[in-house]
Amino acid sequence: MARKNNTKKSKSPTSSTHNSYIGILDITRSGMGYVIVEKLHRDILVKPTEINRAFHGDKVRVNIIREKNNRVEGKIVEILERKQSEFIGQIEINKEYAFFIPDAAKKTPDFFVPISALNGAKDGDRVVIRMTGWTKEDKNPKGQVVTILDDKNSNDLAMKEILVDSGFTLEFPKEALEQASKIPDVISSSDMESRKDCRDILTVTIDPVDAKDFDDAISIRKLSDDLYEIGVHIADVSHYLVENSPLDLEAYERATSVYLPDRVLPMLPERISNELCSLRPHEDKLTFSCIFQINSKAEVKQYWLGKTAIHSNHRFTYEDVQEIIEKKEGLYADEVLILNEMAQTLRKHRFQKGAINFSSQEVRFKLDEDGKPIGIVIKESKEAHQLVEEFMLLANRTVAENVSKIKVNKKELPFPYRIHDQPDEEKLIPFMSFAFKYGHKFNTTSPEEIAASFNGMLKEAKGKPEQHVLEQLGIRTMAKAVYSINNIGHYGLAFEHYCHFTSPIRRYPDVLVHRILQDCILKKQKIDNALDEKCRHCSAQERGAMDAERAANKYKQVEFMKQFVGEEFNAVISGVSGFGFWAETIDHKCEGLVSIQSLFDYDEFRLVETEYALVGRRSGRTFRMGDKVRIKLVAANLPKRQLDYEWILNIDETEMDQTISNKSSKKAPKSKIKEKSTSDKTKSKTKKGKISS
């Protein structure tokens, strides 16, 4: 299949009318604001007196009021979307009123809280409040207490602060919970109308060992000597989620589940995600399915899309399936091996057509009963993960291709595609120069040739010292995948049409896809004029969730490494900047900063961006991305989620596996856990081998 020409760019989520722009407000610690407008070269300065009740992270409309000395100043005239509606801080109570003082690092006003809205909070309590309004007549915003926090559990408090600061609400509204509780858990005869009954077909789920929300299942049955019916069955969330209901509106606002090391903040209440929609074994469940007829060469001969009912025969973990693949025996071994062979063929074809084969290594914390990290597990994707991944990719692509052919009034039907643009040229050029130093040449005559060059480089570098750094830097050249009604294809997957259909329990775009697809099946297509804005909102929430996950992982890294202050580790340089370099420990994958000030005793260093290196002005000594170094942990700041390292020496490959005892009076810690297997799965769907592209 020829790749779509990616010269067509997705439309910017910003717009301007003369001197009016839409952007995101960034407030500094001093209270000064800057509105960041996409594709505007300079941020718009907004003085505190012109912020007009906007908070850090809000989407706003700003009018330009003056331009002077290369500085553009503006005034916020409209708040289009609040980044967050909940805040963490301390309550101060007087006899007739109370005030809430936020903890936010960015300047945020105090909230007025009526006594009737304290919900049991006492003076001095740390609480979560929800903003209820801020009129022009009010000096301060108003709020109500929604949660009283326990200061004794520092981990719980830290995770909640991360979620709130990322714009996610901790509790579901009462109306949404009441609606969820009233949904019947019995499948009625009317529910079965117009559904294909697949309950007598062998069907299984494959998930992490501790997963509770099973949102997909795979069925298989043999049709003839060389033809199989493979069903990809997805929880029919849209059946239970009434459009524009309180439950639906809350799911849309969240737009995604958020997966932290010790918890999941779900998009839907557990009544929906873990009970009604979870495809649990030995229970009848309502699903939305892609059913394929596929031969042994993994060629799709035909497919069917529609509502179904299934009955899962067995719940597999990834460990179970991997063991069957490796030992060629076990429950439903014949079926599992057939599915795996097809998945590997699909995977091979995908890379042959230009998908980029970046390898992934994931880190998971092993936690004690109090949520404190006691070890770190390093995992790599295996065939069990790839089995699920390939069939989910096939379903997502098939749905997108099907809908792309449908026209309404001779125009393309608006649809939430998952798009991924080709690499950024500004990032690609220095990367190509860097890769050339290792003997890797790039053909830039077309997007397809660039992808082929990436794959060739990754294949040639596999197992070599430069593999890790080339993969890291290569990923950084890539654009971010987003949701959009403007389909430019998915560059990384080499798909002309692609969407997210397979995880509606944890992603709202999948719910949108289900609704539109069902309308198409019933030939009742309608135009959703707000779909473009919904795509932007879901993309923004996805970024917020990723930021929260990174912050939580960093917190756990620092919490784990605190016990090793003063000890030395082997590490790899994972990033460079004008103020130092980052080093990531080999055994734990815990990243920290080696400040440039700490290197002044050795030389004066400057950043050479094209080399991805710090270079000494006198000595010529370099600290380049991918270099192996010996470092000492000198500080672990938990509130700031920051590790500070000190450089000891550079080491080569032959020294990496040796203990450098003469450089430290202490031994490297033995409490790490390193494992390259599919054990100890996380709850996160993105961590279980399911695509998040």
C-alpha positions in Angstrom: 0.0 0.0 0.0 1.4 3.4 -1.0 1.9 5.7 1.9 -0.1 8.9 1.8 1.9 12.0 0.9 2.5 13.7 4.3 2.8 17.2 2.9 -0.7 17.9 4.0 -0.4 19.1 7.7 -3.1 19.0 10.3 -4.7 22.3 11.1 -3.3 24.2 14.0 -5.6 24.3 17.1 -4.9 28.0 17.4 -6.5 30.7 15.4 -6.1 34.5 15.1 -8.3 37.4 14.0 -6.2 40.5 13.5 -4.6 41.0 16.9 -6.4 38.3 18.7 -4.9 34.9 19.4 -5.7 31.6 21.1 -3.0 29.9 23.2 -2.0 28.4 26.5 -1.2 30.6 29.5 2.1 29.9 31.3 2.4 31.8 34.6 5.8 32.2 36.2 6.6 32.1 39.9 6.6 35.9 39.9 3.1 36.1 38.5 4.0 37.2 35.1 2.2 35.4 32.3 3.1 34.3 28.8 0.6 33.0 26.3 2.1 30.3 24.1 0.6 30.4 20.6 1.4 27.5 18.3 3.4 28.6 15.3 3.9 32.1 16.7 7.6 32.7 17.0 7.4 34.7 20.3 5.2 34.2 23.3 2.9 37.0 24.2 3.7 38.7 27.6 0.8 39.2 29.9 1.3 41.3 33.0 -0.5 40.2 36.2 -3.0 43.0 35.9 -4.1 41.7 32.5 -4.4 38.0 33.3 -8.1 38.5 34.0 -8.9 35.5 36.2 -7.0 33.0 34.1 -4.9 30.2 35.8 -1.7 28.6 34.7 -2.3 26.1 31.8 -5.7 27.6 30.8 -6.6 27.9 27.1 -7.3 31.6 26.6 -7.9 34.3 24.0 -5.5 37.2 24.2 -5.6 40.5 22.4 -2.4 42.3 21.6 -2.3 45.7 23.3 1.3 46.9 22.4 4.5 45.9 20.6 7.7 47.5 21.7 11.4 46.6 21.6 10.7 43.1 20.1 8.3 42.4 22.9 4.6 41.7 22.3 2.3 42.4 25.2 -1.3 41.3 25.5 -4.5 41.2 27.6 -6.5 38.0 28.2 -10.1 38.7 27.1 -11.6 35.2 27.4 -10.9 31.9 29.2 -11.8 29.2 26.7 -10.9 26.1 28.7 -9.7 25.6 32.3 -6.7 23.3 32.6 -7.9 22.2 36.1 -10.9 22.6 38.2 -9.5 21.1 41.4 -6.6 22.3 43.6 -4.7 21.0 46.6 -3.8 23.2 49.5 -4.6 24.2 53.1 -7.9 25.5 54.6 -8.0 28.4 57.0 -11.3 28.9 58.8 -12.8 31.9 60.6 -16.2 32.1 62.3 -18.1 33.1 59.2 -16.0 32.1 56.3 -13.0 30.1 55.2 -10.1 30.6 52.7 -8.2 28.0 50.8 -4.5 28.6 50.1 -3.2 26.6 47.1 0.1 24.7 47.1 0.5 25.4 43.4 4.1 26.4 42.4 2.6 28.7 39.8 1.0 31.8 41.3 -2.7 31.0 42.0 -5.1 33.2 44.0 -6.7 32.1 47.3 -10.2 30.7 47.2 -13.2 31.8 49.2 -14.9 28.7 50.7 -18.4 29.2 52.3 -18.8 27.4 55.7 -21.5 25.3 54.1 -19.0 24.0 51.5 -16.3 22.8 54.0 -17.7 19.2 54.0 -16.2 18.4 57.4 -12.8 20.1 56.9 -11.2 21.7 59.9 -8.9 24.6 60.3 -5.4 23.7 59.0 -6.5 20.6 57.1 -4.9 19.9 53.7 -7.7 19.4 51.2 -8.7 19.2 47.6 -11.2 21.9 46.6 -13.2 22.2 43.4 -13.6 25.6 41.9 -17.3 26.6 41.7 -17.1 30.0 40.1 -15.5 33.4 39.8 -17.7 36.3 38.8 -16.5 39.8 38.0 -18.0 41.0 41.3 -15.9 38.6 43.3 -12.3 39.4 44.4 -11.5 35.7 44.8 -12.6 32.5 43.1 -15.1 30.4 45.1 -14.7 26.7 45.9 -15.9 23.7 47.8 -14.0 21.0 49.6 -14.3 17.6 47.9 -11.6 15.6 49.7 -9.7 15.9 53.0 -6.2 14.6 52.6 -4.2 12.5 55.1 -0.8 14.2 55.6 0.5 11.0 57.2 0.6 9.1 53.9 3.1 11.2 52.0 3.1 8.8 48.9 -0.7 9.0 48.6 -0.6 12.8 48.9 2.2 13.1 46.3 0.3 11.0 43.7 -2.9 13.0 44.3 -1.0 16.3 43.9 0.5 15.1 40.6 -2.9 14.1 39.3 -4.6 17.4 40.3 -1.7 19.5 39.0 -2.1 17.7 35.6 -5.7 18.8 35.5 -7.5 15.5 36.5 -10.3 15.3 39.1 -9.8 12.7 41.8 -13.5 11.9 42.4 -16.4 11.3 40.1 -19.4 13.6 40.4 -22.3 12.3 42.4 -24.6 12.4 39.4 -22.2 10.2 37.3 -21.8 7.6 40.1 -25.6 7.5 40.6 -26.1 6.9 36.9 -23.5 4.2 36.8 -25.1 2.4 39.8 -28.5 2.3 38.1 -27.3 0.5 35.0 -28.7 -3.1 35.0 -26.1 -5.9 35.0 -28.3 -8.3 33.2 -28.3 -8.6 29.4 -31.9 -8.4 28.2 -33.4 -9.8 25.1 -33.6 -6.2 23.7 -29.9 -5.8 24.2 -29.3 -8.9 21.9 -31.4 -7.5 19.1 -29.4 -6.9 15.9 -26.3 -8.4 17.5 -24.3 -11.3 16.1 -24.2 -14.0 18.7 -20.6 -15.2 19.1 -21.0 -16.9 22.5 -20.3 -20.4 21.2 -17.0 -19.5 19.6 -13.7 -20.1 21.5 -12.8 -16.7 22.9 -10.0 -15.6 25.3 -8.6 -12.5 26.9 -4.9 -11.8 27.3 -3.9 -9.2 30.0 -1.5 -8.3 32.7 -1.7 -10.5 35.8 -3.2 -7.8 37.9 -5.6 -6.3 35.3 -9.3 -5.9 36.1 -10.6 -4.1 33.1 -10.5 -6.5 30.2 -11.5 -4.4 27.3 -10.6 -6.7 24.4 -10.9 -10.4 23.6 -9.8 -12.6 20.6 -11.8 -15.5 19.2 -10.7 -18.1 16.7 -12.4 -20.9 14.8 -11.3 -22.9 11.7 -13.5 -22.4 8.6 -11.6 -24.6 6.2 -8.1 -26.1 5.6 -6.5 -22.7 5.1 -9.0 -20.2 6.4 -9.7 -19.0 9.9 -12.3 -16.7 11.5 -10.5 -14.4 13.9 -12.6 -12.0 16.0 -11.3 -8.9 17.7 -14.0 -8.2 20.3 -14.1 -4.8 22.2 -16.2 -3.9 25.2 -19.3 -2.1 24.0 -18.9 0.9 26.3 -21.1 3.1 24.1 -24.0 0.8 24.8 -23.9 1.9 28.5 -22.6 5.4 28.0 -25.6 7.5 27.0 -24.4 10.5 25.0 -24.4 13.8 26.8 -25.4 12.2 30.1 -23.6 13.1 33.3 -21.5 9.9 33.0 -20.6 10.6 29.4 -19.7 14.3 30.1 -17.4 13.3 32.9 -15.8 10.6 30.7 -15.2 13.2 28.0 -13.7 15.7 30.4 -11.2 13.1 31.7 -10.8 11.6 28.1 -8.3 9.0 29.4 -7.4 6.8 32.3 -4.2 7.8 34.1 -1.8 5.0 35.1 0.6 5.8 38.0 3.0 3.3 39.6 0.7 2.5 42.4 -2.8 3.3 41.1 -5.1 4.0 38.2 -7.3 7.1 37.9 -10.0 5.6 35.6 -11.9 7.4 32.9 -15.0 5.5 33.9 -16.3 4.5 37.4 -15.4 0.9 38.4 -19.0 -0.1 38.0 -18.5 0.4 34.3 -14.8 -0.4 33.8 -14.3 -3.4 36.1 -17.8 -4.9 36.0 -20.3 -4.2 33.3 -17.9 -3.7 30.4 -14.9 -5.9 31.6 -14.8 -9.0 29.4 -14.5 -11.4 32.4 -14.3 -15.1 31.8 -17.4 -17.3 31.9 -19.8 -14.3 31.6 -21.9 -13.1 28.6 -20.7 -9.6 27.5 -21.8 -7.1 24.9 -19.1 -6.2 22.4 -18.3 -4.3 19.2 -16.3 -6.5 16.9 -14.1 -6.8 13.9 -14.4 -10.3 12.6 -11.8 -11.3 9.9 -11.5 -14.3 7.6 -7.7 -14.8 7.4 -5.6 -17.5 5.8 -2.4 -19.0 7.2 -0.4 -16.3 5.4 -2.2 -13.7 7.5 -4.0 -12.4 4.4 -7.4 -10.9 5.2 -9.9 -12.3 2.7 -12.9 -10.4 4.1 -14.1 -8.7 7.3 -17.3 -7.8 9.1 -17.9 -5.0 11.6 -20.8 -4.8 14.0 -22.3 -5.3 17.5 -21.9 -8.7 19.1 -22.2 -10.8 22.2 -19.4 -13.0 23.5 -18.6 -15.4 26.3 -14.9 -15.6 27.2 -13.8 -19.1 27.8 -10.5 -18.3 29.6 -8.6 -15.4 31.0 -4.9 -15.6 30.0 -2.0 -13.6 31.5 0.9 -12.6 29.2 3.0 -15.0 31.1 0.6 -17.8 30.4 0.6 -17.1 26.6 4.4 -16.6 26.5 4.9 -20.0 28.1 2.6 -21.7 25.6 4.5 -20.0 22.7 7.9 -21.1 24.0 6.9 -24.6 25.1 4.4 -25.3 22.3 2.0 -26.8 24.9 -0.8 -25.8 27.3 -4.4 -24.9 27.3 -5.7 -24.0 23.8 -2.1 -24.3 22.6 -3.1 -25.0 19.0 -5.2 -21.9 18.8 -2.6 -19.7 20.6 0.2 -20.9 18.3 -1.9 -20.2 15.2 -2.7 -16.7 16.4 0.9 -16.1 17.2 2.1 -17.2 13.8 -0.4 -14.9 12.2 0.6 -12.0 14.4 4.3 -12.4 13.6 3.5 -12.5 9.9 1.4 -9.3 10.2 4.2 -7.7 12.2 6.8 -8.7 9.5 4.6 -7.3 6.7 4.0 -4.0 8.6 7.8 -3.4 8.9 8.3 -4.3 5.2 5.7 -1.6 4.3 7.6 1.0 6.2 6.6 0.9 9.9 9.5 2.0 12.1 10.8 -0.7 14.3 11.9 1.1 17.5 12.4 -1.4 20.3 11.0 -0.6 23.7 12.2 -1.3 27.2 9.8 -0.6 30.0 10.5 0.0 33.7 8.1 -0.9 36.5 8.5 -0.4 40.2 8.1 -3.3 42.6 6.1 -1.7 45.5 5.6 -2.8 49.1 2.2 -2.7 50.8 2.6 1.0 51.6 3.4 1.8 47.9 7.1 2.4 48.5 9.4 1.1 45.8 11.6 -1.8 46.9 12.9 -2.7 43.5 12.8 -2.1 39.8 11.8 -4.5 37.0 13.1 -3.9 33.4 10.9 -5.6 30.8 11.0 -6.0 27.1 8.2 -6.8 24.7 7.8 -10.5 23.9 5.7 -12.4 21.4 2.7 -12.6 23.8 2.5 -8.8 23.8 3.0 -8.7 20.0 0.2 -11.2 19.5 -2.3 -8.8 21.1 -0.7 -5.7 19.6 -0.9 -6.9 16.0 -4.6 -7.9 16.1 -5.5 -4.6 17.8 -3.6 -2.7 15.1 -5.4 -4.7 12.4 -8.8 -3.8 13.9 -7.9 -0.2 14.3 -6.7 0.2 10.8 -9.7 -1.7 9.3 -12.2 0.5 11.1 -10.5 3.7 9.9 -10.2 2.4 6.3 -13.9 1.4 6.4 -15.1 4.8 7.6 -12.8 6.8 5.3 -14.8 5.5 2.3 -18.1 6.9 3.6 -19.3 10.3 2.3 -22.0 12.6 3.5 -23.2 15.1 1.0 -20.2 14.1 -1.2 -17.8 15.1 1.6 -15.7 13.0 3.8 -17.3 12.1 7.1 -15.6 13.8 10.1 -13.8 11.1 12.1 -11.3 11.0 14.9 -8.3 9.6 13.2 -5.1 8.9 15.0 -2.5 10.7 13.0 1.3 10.9 13.1 3.3 13.3 11.0 6.7 12.6 9.4 9.9 13.6 11.3 10.6 17.2 12.1 13.3 18.4 9.6 15.0 20.6 12.1 15.5 17.6 14.4 16.2 15.1 11.6 19.1 17.0 10.0 21.4 17.0 13.1 20.4 13.4 13.9 21.4 12.2 10.5 24.8 13.9 10.9 25.2 12.2 14.2 24.2 8.8 12.8 26.6 9.2 10.0 29.5 9.2 12.5 28.5 5.6 13.2 28.3 4.7 9.5 24.6 5.1 9.0 23.4 6.9 5.9 19.9 8.3 5.4 18.0 8.6 2.2 15.7 11.7 2.5 14.1 11.7 -1.0 10.7 10.7 0.4 9.0 9.9 3.7 9.1 6.2 2.8 12.9 6.3 2.2 13.4 8.1 5.6 11.5 5.3 7.3 13.5 2.7 5.4 16.7 4.4 6.5 15.5 4.4 10.1 14.8 0.7 10.0 18.1 -0.1 8.3 20.0 1.9 10.9 18.1 0.2 13.8 18.9 -3.2 12.3 22.6 -2.5 11.8 23.0 -0.9 15.2 21.3 -3.8 17.1 23.6 -5.1 19.8 26.2 -2.4 19.2 27.3 0.2 21.8 25.5 3.0 19.9 22.1 1.2 19.7 20.6 2.8 22.8 21.6 6.4 21.9 20.5 6.1 18.3 17.1 4.7 19.3 16.7 7.5 21.9 17.6 10.3 19.6 15.7 8.8 16.7 12.5 8.8 18.7 13.1 12.4 19.6 13.0 13.4 15.9 9.5 11.9 15.6 6.3 14.0 15.8 3.8 13.3 18.5 0.7 11.2 17.5 -2.6 13.1 18.1 -6.3 12.8 17.3 -7.6 14.8 14.4 -10.3 14.9 11.8 -7.7 15.9 9.2 -6.2 12.5 8.2 -2.6 12.7 7.1 -1.9 9.0 7.9 0.2 7.4 10.6 3.8 7.7 9.7 5.3 5.5 12.4 2.9 2.6 11.7 3.0 3.2 7.9 -0.8 3.2 7.8 -2.8 5.5 5.5 -5.8 5.3 7.7 -5.7 4.6 11.4 -7.8 5.2 14.5 -8.3 4.0 18.1 -11.1 1.5 18.4 -9.8 -1.1 20.8 -9.7 0.5 24.3 -13.0 2.4 25.0 -12.8 1.7 28.7 -9.7 3.8 29.1 -9.8 6.2 26.0 -12.7 8.5 25.0 -11.7 8.8 21.3 -12.5 5.0 21.1 -16.0 5.8 22.3 -16.3 8.4 19.6 -15.2 5.9 17.0 -17.7 3.3 18.2 -20.6 5.8 18.0 -19.6 7.0 14.5 -19.0 3.5 13.2 -22.4 2.3 14.5 -24.1 5.2 12.8 -22.4 4.2 9.6 -23.5 0.6 9.9 -27.1 1.8 10.4 -26.6 4.2 7.6 -27.6 7.1 9.9 -24.4 9.1 9.4 -24.4 12.6 10.9 -21.9 15.4 11.0 -20.5 16.3 14.4 -19.4 19.9 14.0 -17.6 19.8 17.4 -15.5 16.7 16.6 -12.4 18.7 15.7 -12.5 20.4 19.2 -13.1 17.0 20.8 -10.0 15.6 19.1 -7.9 18.5 20.4 -9.3 18.1 23.9 -8.6 14.3 23.9 -5.0 15.0 22.6 -4.4 17.6 25.4 -5.7 15.2 28.1 -3.5 12.4 26.7 -0.5 14.8 27.1 -1.6 15.6 30.6 -1.8 12.0 31.5 1.7 11.3 30.1 3.0 14.2 32.1 1.4 12.8 35.2 2.8 9.4 34.6 6.3 10.8 34.0 6.1 12.9 37.2 4.9 9.9 39.3 7.6 7.7 37.9 10.2 10.3 38.7 8.9 10.5 42.3 9.2 6.8 42.6 12.7 6.9 41.2 13.8 9.5 43.7 12.1 7.7 46.5 13.8 4.4 45.6 17.3 6.0 45.2 17.2 8.0 48.4 18.7 5.0 50.3 21.7 5.0 48.0 23.0 8.6 48.5 26.8 8.5 48.5 27.0 5.4 46.4 28.4 4.9 42.9 26.7 3.5 39.8 27.5 2.7 36.2 25.3 4.9 34.0 24.8 6.1 30.4 24.5 9.7 29.4 20.9 10.2 28.4 20.8 13.9 27.5 22.9 17.0 27.3 22.2 20.7 27.8 24.0 24.0 28.4 23.8 23.4 32.2 25.0 19.8 32.4 24.2 16.3 31.3 21.7 13.7 32.4 22.9 10.2 33.3 20.7 7.1 33.6 21.8 4.3 35.8 22.3 1.0 33.9 20.6 -1.3 36.5 17.7 0.9 37.6 17.0 3.3 34.7 17.0 6.2 37.2 17.9 9.5 35.6 19.6 12.4 37.3 21.5 15.6 36.5 25.3 16.1 36.6 25.5 19.9 36.9 28.0 21.7 34.7 29.1 23.6 37.8 30.3 20.3 39.3 32.6 19.9 36.2 34.3 23.3 36.6 37.3 21.7 38.4 38.1 19.7 35.2 37.4 22.2 32.4 35.0 24.8 31.0 32.4 23.0 29.0 30.3 24.2 26.1 27.3 22.6 24.4 27.8 21.4 20.8 24.3 20.6 19.7 25.2 18.9 16.5 27.4 16.5 18.5 24.8 16.0 21.3 27.8 16.6 23.6 29.4 18.9 26.1 33.0 19.6 25.0 35.8 21.0 27.2 37.3 24.2 25.8 40.9 23.4 27.0 41.1 19.6 27.2 38.7 18.6 24.5 37.1 16.1 26.9 33.6 15.2 25.7 30.4 14.1 27.4 28.3 12.7 24.6 24.9 11.1 24.6 25.4 7.3 24.9 28.7 7.5 26.7 29.2 5.2 29.6 30.1 6.9 32.9 30.6 6.2 36.5 28.6 8.6 38.7 27.9 9.1 42.4 24.5 9.9 43.8 25.0 13.1 45.9 21.4 14.2 46.5 17.8 12.9 46.2 15.2 15.7 46.5 11.8 14.0 46.8 9.6 17.2 46.8 11.3 18.4 43.7 11.5 14.9 42.2 15.2 15.4 41.4 18.3 13.3 41.5 21.7 15.0 41.5 24.7 13.0 40.4 28.5 13.7 40.4 30.7 12.5 37.6 33.5 10.1 38.6 35.0 8.9 35.3 34.2 7.8 31.8 34.3 4.0 31.2 34.4 1.9 28.1 32.5 -1.2 27.2 35.0 -3.6 28.6 34.9 -1.9 32.0 31.1 -1.6 32.1 30.5 -5.0 33.7 33.3 -4.8 36.2 33.0 -3.5 39.7 35.1 -0.3 40.1 35.8 -0.8 43.8 38.9 1.5 44.0 36.7 4.5 43.2 34.2 4.0 46.1 34.4 2.8 49.7 30.8 1.4 49.3 29.5 -1.3 47.0 26.8 -0.7 44.5 23.4 -1.6 46.0 22.3 -5.2 45.6 18.6 -4.6 46.1 17.8 -4.0 42.5 15.6 -6.4 40.5 16.4 -6.8 36.9 14.3 -9.0 34.7 13.7 -9.3 31.0 10.4 -11.2 31.0 6.7 -10.6 31.0 6.3 -11.1 34.7 4.9 -8.5 37.2 2.7 -6.7 34.7 1.4 -3.3 35.4 -2.3 -2.3 35.3 -1.6 0.1 32.5 -2.9 -0.9 29.1 -0.1 1.0 27.5 2.3 -1.1 29.5 0.7 -4.4 28.6 1.6 -4.5 25.0 -1.4 -2.7 23.7 -0.7 0.0 21.3 -0.7 3.6 22.3 0.6 4.9 19.0 
